[in-house]
Amino acid sequence: MRRRIFGTAASTAVLGLLIPLAGCGGSGDGVGDGGTLHLVAAEYGDTPATSSKAFWDKVTGDFTAAHPGIKVEVKLLPWADIDREVSRMVHAGKAPDIALMGSYSDFAAQGELYSAEELLSISAEANFLAPLAEAGTVGSTLYGLPWVASSRLLFYNQALFDKAGIKEAPKTWPDLKADAKSLRDKAGVKFPYALPLGPEEAHAEALIWELSNGGGYADSSGNYALASDQNIQTWKWVKDQLVTPGLVGPTSPSQLNRADAFAAFLRGEVGMLNGYPSLAYEARAKGIDVRAVSMPVADTLGTGETPPAVGVADWMMAFKQNGKRAEIGAFLDFVYQDKNLMDFANRYHLLPSTVSASRTPAGGGLDTNDTQFLTALRGAQLYPVNDPSWVTVSDTIKRNIGRAVEPAGDPKVVLEDIAAKAAEASKNKH
């Protein structure tokens, strides 16, 4: 079955704030005494002090003050639990009205979600950054409303580069290998290049490397191409040129999770790794002179060719089960206002999902550190979250891609095994 997994990134003009369509039905035309909306949201904070509760308490209080007939109750769940819990609620006939989480396409495929067209104005849909809107679209219909996002860039520790005598950031894979060798041999760096292919988030690191060789998770027709020639070449290079020579540190990549790699970077033990905005903030807070550049590319790519960065987004979705379309539309109109979206994004050093929030005075704009990530996000490649099989496919990648660089691992065999399991998952979901 042909599936359009990825779209083509395009520029988006600045358009208005979210405005619910006039006459949205559901529990009635217009918004009156709509009772209570139930929102289930992922918890973005990792301590009581950084909990998302403070944001939701304020925004829901402000919303109810503006719409006295509607209250909003928010339930926060850990990232590890929210997908399973929301699925359980939906299947039990007790769906929330709105959910904020990492995936939506299963619910869209089951016909559980309102489309953006049923909730938002045309200008509101157009205000989402193009790569995010495309990732939120199934067929030609937008179901996943992007909330906050991030992109990935190559980070390096300038002090360690100076100690190793490295004069500039790497631009190609051979540059990266040479720099990693200098970091190890001249500066004694523990992790010259940190390669987190552990099960926590290996699918991110894998896609970054594959894109930088002209590969990726899909072919030009938008179909899964997990065992493409480019991808096989990528993992042979990574294994032979980085892992086998001992340039990735003492921990086997298949056992190194992103959180552990980030913690090592913050301890000054990592020369280079792929990171996102919040890591840059944490590193600078610890006095680390962190720099960020585009991922180096394979020297076989054409001169001047710049592959897309990897982008990641989280999704708002609205469930039909309780028939509160008008009230949901009113709340989304409110919560997506630039000031609210930027407040949330700034709390967690993430990027807003709309063009206007990153540009208007109401949103406060972006600082110079975030601008680099936003530029990368505008042309980014996102995971195929709009494919119902992606949850299963991504889990298969996370649990298996690290085997491709193990001493006895054969990248071709590992990738073909992943591709076969992905094909089976796709067949079962379509």
N, C-alpha and C positions, 0 to 999 in steps of 0.2 A: 504494500500500500504506500502510495506517495504521500508524504507529509511535509508541509512547509514548516520546517522547524525554526529557521532564522529568517528575519527580514533584512532589508538593507537600510543602514542608518542614513538618516536625512536630517537636514536642518529644520528647525521649527521656529516660527515667528512668535513674538511675544503677544499673547492674547489675554483675554479677560480672566477674572477669577471664576470659580465654579458657580454656576447658576442652575438650580434645578429646573427642568422643563416645566413650563406652565401646564397645569392640568394633570400632573402626574397622578395616577389613580392609586390603586391598592386599597387602602382603608378609607378612601374618599378623595374627592377632587380638592386639591389645595391642602394646606397643613393646618389642622385645627387641634383639638384635644386628642393627640395621638397616643396618650398613655406613656409607656416606657419602652425605649429602645435598649436592646441588649448587645453590647459590644464585647467580644472576646479578643484580647490583644496579647501579643508576645511581650514579655518583660525584657526591656533592653538594658536595664541597669544590672549591676552585679553586686550591689550592696544596698541596704535600705536608703542610704543617702543619695544614690544615683537611680533609684527606682523610677519607673515611668509613671508611678501613681501621681506624683506631683503635677505632671503635665496634664494627665487626664482629669484629675480633680478640677483643675483650673478651666480647661477648655469645655468640659461638660457643664460646669457651673455657669460659665459665660453663655453657653448655648441656651441653657434653660432660662436664663434671665432674658434672653432675646426671644425665646419661644416658650412662654410659660406653660403651654399645654403639653410639652414633651420633656420627659426626663430621660437621662441616659445612664444606664448602669454598666460599669466596666469591670470585667474579670480579667486579671492578668495571669498568664500561665508561662512557665519556663519554655524556652525554645525546644527543649528536648521532649516536651509533652504536648505542645499545642496542636500539631498536626493530627495526632492520634485522638486527642480529646475532642476537637471540633468534628472530626469524622464520626466519632461515637455519638455526639449530640445530633448531628444531621440525620444519621441512620435511625436514631431513636425518636425522630419527629420533634426534636427540641432544638432546632437550629438557632444560633444567635441571629440577630438581624444583620450584624456586620462582624467581620473578622479581619484581623490584621496579622498576617503570618507569612511564611516563606513560599507557599505554593497554593495554587487555586484551580489548576486545569482539571483535576479529578472532578471537582464540584461542577465546573462548567460543562464537562462532558456528560454529567448526569442530569443536566438541565436544572440545577438547583439555584443558579445565580441570576440576578438581574443583570442585564447588559448596561454598559455605560450610557448607551443611547436612551435607555429607559429612565436614567437618573440625572444625567447631566446635559448641559447645552452643547451644541457643536463646538463652540469656542472653548469650552472647558476641556473637551477631549483633545483638542488641538494644542492645548497648553502643556500637555505632558511631553517631556523630551522624547524624541522619535524612537530611539532604541528601546526605551522603556515601554512605550505604547505598543510597539511591535511585539515585544515579549509578553505583553498582557493580552494579546489578541489571539483568539482561536478562530480559524477561518478568516472571516473579515469582520469579526465582532469583538469589541473590547469588553472583557469580563474582569480581568485583573487590573485594578487601579493602582498604579505604582505610588508608593508612599515616600520612602527614602531609599537612597541608593549609594553605591560606592564603586570606584574603579580601582584597578590594581596597577601599580607601577613598581619598577625595580628600585629598592632602597639600598643605599650603601652608607657605611660609617666613614665619614671623611677623615677622622683622626686615624683610623686603621689604614685607610688608603695612603695617608701621608707617611705613616710609619713603614709601609711596604714600598714606598717610592712610586706609587701609581699616580700619574699626572692627570688623567682624565677618565671619565666614566666609560664603561665598555659599550660599544655599538654593535658588535657582532658576537656570535658564540665563541669564536677563537679568542676575541678580546676578553670575554668573560672567563674563559679557561685560564688564560695567561694571568689575569688579575687574581683569580683564585689561587693559583700556584704561588704568586708573589705574596699574597696574604698569609699563606701557610708557611712558606719557606723564609720569608724576610721579617714577618711580623708575628709569627707564632699564633695566628688566629685559630681558635678552636673549630669554628664552622666557617671556612672561607666562603662557601655558598651554601646556605641552609636550604635543603630540598625536602619540604614536608609532604611526603606521600603516604602518611598514616591515614587511618580511616576517618579522621575528623573532617577533613576538607580537601582530600587529594584531588577531587575533580576540578578545583580551582587551579592548583599548580599545574595539573596536566593540561588544561585548556590553554593556559598562558604559554607553555612551551610549544604546544602543537600549533597555535596560531602564529607563533614567531618563525615557523617553518612553512607557512602557507597552508597548513592543515587545519585541524579543528574537529568538532564533533559532527559536522554536516558537510555535504558536498554542495556544489553550486545550485543544485536543484532543491536543496532544503531537506534532503534525506540523510539519515544517520550514515556516517562514514568513519566509524570508530577505528577500523583497521586499514585505513588508507595507506598508500605507499609513503606519503609524507609523514604520517604519524609513526609508522614503523621506523623510518629513518630518524625521526626525532628521538625516539627512545633508545635506539642503538647508539646515537651520538652521546646522549646523556649518560648512558651506562658506561660506554667505552672511554669517554673523554673527561667525565667528572667523577662518577662514582668509583669506578675501578682504580683510578689514580689516587683516590683518597682525598678529593677536594671538597667533599660535602660534610666532613666532620665525623665524629666517632659513632654517631647513632645511625643505624640503618635507615634509609629514607622511608621504608615501609613501616617503620616504628616511630617516625618523627611526626608528631601532630603539629598543626599550625600554632596552637597556643603555646606549645613548648618552644617552637622556633622563635616566636615573638618574644617570649620571656628571655630567651638567650640573647636576642638582639638588644633588649633593654638592659642586659647585664654587660653589654659591650663585648660579647663573645662571637658575634656574627659579622662577617664582612659585608655580605650581600644577601638579600632575600626579597621576595615579592611581598608588598604590603599595601595597606589602605590608609585613609586619612587618620583614623584614630591612633594607629601605631605611631605615625609621625608626631602627633601631639604628645603622646606618652614619652617618646624618645627625647623630644626637645625639653620636656619637663624634667627629665633626668640628666640634662646637660649634654646629651649626645648630639653631635653635629650630623644630622641625618640629611642626605640628599636623595632626590627621587628623579628617575629618568624613565623613558620608555624601555620596555624589555628589549635587550639585544636580539638581533635577528640572525638566522642561519646565513652563512656567507654564500649559500647557493641562491638566495633570493636576489631579485634584481636590485641594482643600485638605487638607493633612494626609496625603495618600497617600505612602507610603514604599515605593518599588520595592525589590526584593531587590538585595543586593550581588552581585558576581561572586565565586564560590568556585572554588578550584582544588585538586585532590588528586592524589596519586600512589598507585599500586596495587600490592599484593602479589597474586600469582596462583600457584596450585599446579597443576602439569601432571600429567596422568594417565599419561603415556607410560612412566614407570619403575615404576609401581605401588607407590609408597611412601606410601600415604595415612596410615597410622598414625604413621610417623616425621615426616611433614610436619605433621600435627596437633599432635604433641608440641612441635615446634619453634615453631610459631605460638603455641601456648599460652605458651611461654616468652618469645618475643620481644615479644609484645604486653602483657606485664606492665607496669603503670603506670610503674615505675621505668625500664624499658628504653625504652619509647616516649617518655617525657618527656626522657630523656637525649638521644635522637636529635633530637627536636624542638628542644630548647634549644640544641644545637650549631649549628643552622642558622636559629634564630629563626623556626621554623615552628610550626604548631598541631598538637596531637595529634588523632588521628581518633576517639578514644573519649571518652565523657562522664567515665568514672571517672578517666582519666589527667589530666584538667584540674582535677579537684576533690579528689582524695584526697591525704592527706599523703605517701603513697608517691611520688606523682608530683611533689610539691613545689608543686603549684598553678601558677597563671599570674601573671605580674606585671601591674601595672595597664595597661601599654602593650598587652600581648597580649590582655587581657580585651576591649578594644574590638573587636579583630578577631575574637575568638571569638564575641562577640555577633552580629556581622555574618554570620559563617559559619553560625550556627544557622538563619538564614532565607535562606541564599544560593541563588543559581541557579548550577549548575555547567554546564560544557559537556556536550553530549550524548555523552559518552564511551561510553555503553552502546549506541550505534548503530554497527554495523560500518562504516558509510560515513563516520564522523566524521573519521577521519584524513585522508581525501581532501577532505572538505568544508572542514575547518579550513584545510588548505593552500590551497584555492581562495580562502577569505576572506582569509587572510594576504597572498596575492600580488595581490589585486585591490581590496580595499576602499579603499585609499589613493587609487585613481583617482577615487573619488566626489567628492573635495574638490579635485582639481587644477583649474587655471583652465578647461580645456576639458572637464572631466568633468561628466557628467550623472548625479546620484545614482540616478535611476530606471533608467536604462539599465544602469549598473554593477551595481545590486542585482539586476535581472532577469537579467543575464548570470550572476551568481554563483548565483542560484536555479536556473537551467537546468542549470548544471554540477553542482550539488548533486543535483538530481533524477536526472541520469544516473548519478552515482556511487552513489546510493541504489538505483537500479534494478539496477545491476550487482552490488551486495552482498547483495541480498535475493532 
